[in-house]
Amino acid sequence: MKPLLFLLLTLGLFYANQALYRRYRYFWLTPAITTSAILIAVVELSSTPFSQYFGDTRWLPWLLGPATVAFALPIYQYRDLVKQHWLALGLGSCAGIAASVGSTQLLDRLLGLHGSMAQSLLARSVSTPFALEATRHLGGSAQLTGIFVIITGLFGILLGQALLGLMPLRMRIARGAPFGAAAHGFGLTTARQIGPQEGAVASLTMIFSGILMVLLAPWLGTVLTSA
């Protein structure tokens, strides 16, 4: 019964937290934050290994694949905007991947991160289905990558709007693209709260960045291993 209980608890907490957040728009009530904190406490108090919890709720990560595909709907709805700015969006996604890999290498040198830890960090800026596939080729740990993806998304929610507010960005694509390229699904949620066009652009950059990371992962794994 324990696997079923963890699955039901995760779903129940998320939907309850989501309903509460719709009524009280406090940052600390964001479902990704509050639900995660409660689940971490439950797992720790019950002395359940994370690997066991991850296995008991494996259906939820599997659903991330179809959910990511569903993000293509707003891209279709705003296809004219995408056609008009496809080059800028593509280059922005490439820049996001380069910044993610570059910052990981910088952390590796400054903090002495090596092996699985450093390799698991490389795919943190793309959504979970793409990140897990990429980390397979990079030699990282799927569990560590999943944690780093969540942490990156939370920082995207926390700092995204504040940082963009300091930049003179007027176009909607310029305000939406960084959320999708750097903070995946969490950033997409924030971009959609800003506006529908920002959300559509964030969807595009999130999917494009994920595909690009998966395609580059075998090459990156070879280059970084031999470096």
Secondary structure, DSSP 8 states (H G I E B T S, - for coil): -HHHHHHHHHHHHHHHHHHHHHHS--GGG-HHHHHHHHHHHHHHHTT--HHHHHHHTTHHHHHHHHHHHHTHHHHHHTHHHHHHTHHHHHHHHHHHHHHHHHHHHHHHHHH---HHHHHHHTTTTS-HHHHHHHHHHHT--HHHHHHHHHHHHHHHHHHHHHHHHTS---SHHHHHHHHHHHHHHHHHHHHHHH-HHHHHHHHHHHHHHHHHHHHHHHHHHHHHHH-
